[in-house]
Amino acid sequence: MEVKLNAEVAQQAERMDWEAVFTDSSAPASLTETLKRYTRRELDQLRKLAAVKGLSKLNKAELAEALGEHALLRIPEILMKADNHRADIFRKLATDGICEIAGVDDLHFVHIEYFQQLYFIRAVREGERFYLAVSPDVQERLQQILNENPEFQALWERNDIICGTALGCGVHYGVLTLPTYAALVQRLLPETDTDTIIQIFEEYTRWNPYDVILEEGLLVQIELTYSTFGPQELLEAQFSRPIGYAEVDPERLASYKDSAGPADDGPVQKFASLLENKLNVEQQKAWTTALITEHAFRIGRSFNEEAVFVIERLGLEEEQQIDQLMAALQTLYNDTKQWILKGYAPLNVPLPQQAKQASVSKIPRNAPCPCGSGKKYKKCCGA
């Protein structure tokens, strides 16, 4: 289920010059003619990256023809795994044979391993302008497949739900086991089996590996792979709390387009408004600071560390302003849905069954933390 290529192929991909992928703008007569421009070594790299079997002993001309045939045969399979974003590119290529992009950094599949597997798409550069292009035979094949298979639209919408839910899970929970993720998807797609969901998720991580990834059988928000508090540690911390995952409306969970936004923008807006209206912070800076701070609390950074950071960022020196900020920060912290709490905000964590307390709107500092960790509130969620 792992999406990473083997070490040898990955090293070959790293050695390939991304700028060299952008060819001249002249359009060869066919995909095979395009492939014949590659060296034998480059063709062999494409064969390995595309996981094509049984072609290693062919000469250059034979290998170019075989890879061309393989690519044309793979197009339906690739279209079936696309979401609507990718589908828009494929439709544009089928209609015009070319699709302009703003620049190399705007490609969603700059990840070289994935791009090389779709070698039927050429990357073209003309001065400072960049395009995706296909040869006439590929364009014709795309047109034919799209015209003959109107059901692709339903598949793309299904895949949007699968991919969007993955991003939403990254926002709300940080890490999930794949069965848990699949169960969340199936709230909207009850007829879709777990294997299909995971297959589309794997494909998404190849297409856009900058938000959520597959790591050791887990759905992981990418930031966890860069932190000292890794996916396994977060999962263990979540499981140590006797609570279920916070319920999120299935359509809201599936609506995410990236995993950078807040789980709930109400607290963010409230905090930004206070910065702007009470502390005279410029509007854009207030909103940016609110987003950064909410994100820090969500992923598990300490209250005190972030308080120092925000005070320094805003350049506050007056005691009254700092007191106002600290009170607002405490409110934001308590209202922020946190990964370690399985998507609950500290003030909304469900109490253990044996607890008698009816409300957690105010928690004494020395009381047991309502998240169920066994620690005092001041040493846990109230830290």
C-alpha positions, 0 to 999 in steps of 0.5 A: 500500500506504500506509494513510495518508489523503490530506492533505485528508481527514486534516486534516478528521478532525483538525478533528472533535471526538472528544467530539462523536462521542458522540451522545445515547442514543436509538436511531433507527429505522434507519442512514439516520435516524442519518445524517440527523442529520448536516449535509451537510458532515459527511456529505461528510466521512464519504463521503471518509473511507469512500472512497465514489465517485460520491456527491458531487453528491447532496443531504443526504437522498440522500447519507444514504440512499446512505451507509446502503446502502453501509455495509450492503453493506460489513459482510461485507468488514469482518467478513472483515478482523476479528481475534477482538478486533474480532469479539467487538465485532461479535458483541456488537452483533449480539446486543444492539445495544449494547456497553459499554466502560470509557471512551473511552481504552479504545477500540482504534479511537480513531483517528478516521479508522478510526472514522469509516469504520465509521459504521454503529456509533454511539458513545453516551455516558450520563454517564460510561458509554460504549457502541458501538451500532448501529441495528436494521437494522444489528443485523439485518444483522450477525446475518444475516451471522454466522449465514449465514457460520460460516467467519468464525471460521476467518478471524478465527483466521487474522487473529489469526495475521497480526496477532499475528505483526506484533506479534511482529516488532515485539518481536523485530526492530523493522523488517522488509520486508513480504516478510520479514514475510509469509514469517514468517506463511506458516510457520503459514499456507502457503496464505495469499498475500502480498497477503492477509497485507499487506492484513490487516496494513494493516487492523490498522494502521488498527484499532490504530495504536499498536504497529506501522505500515506506513511506506514499505513496511516493518513498523515498531515505532511507537517507531522513528518517534519516535527519531533512529534511524529505520526505514531506519537500523535496516534498513541497520544490520541488513543490514550484518551478515552474519547472518540473522534470529534464528529464533523459533518461529512460534506464539510469534511469532504469540502477541503481543497487543502489542509492548511486552513483552520478546522473552525474559522469562528475562533480565528475571526474572533481573535483577528477582530480583537487584534484589529479593533482593540490592539490596532493591528493592521487587518491583514496582519491581524488575520495572518497572525490569527491563522498562524496562532490557531494552526500552532494550537491545533497541531499541539504547540504550547500556549506559553511558547505561542504567547511569547511568539505573538507578543514579539510578532505584534511588538506589544510592550504596554502591560494593558495590551499584553493582558488583553492579548493573553485573555484573547489567546486563552479563549482562542486556545480553548476554542481551537480544535486540536489534533491531540484531542481527536479534533475536539477543542479543550472546552468541548472534550466529552467527559468520561462516563463516570464524570458528574460535571455537567458543564466544562465552560470553566475548569478549575486549574487543579481539576482533572483535565476533561480530555481524560489524560489523567493530568491536572488541567493546568498541566494538560489542555490548560497549559 
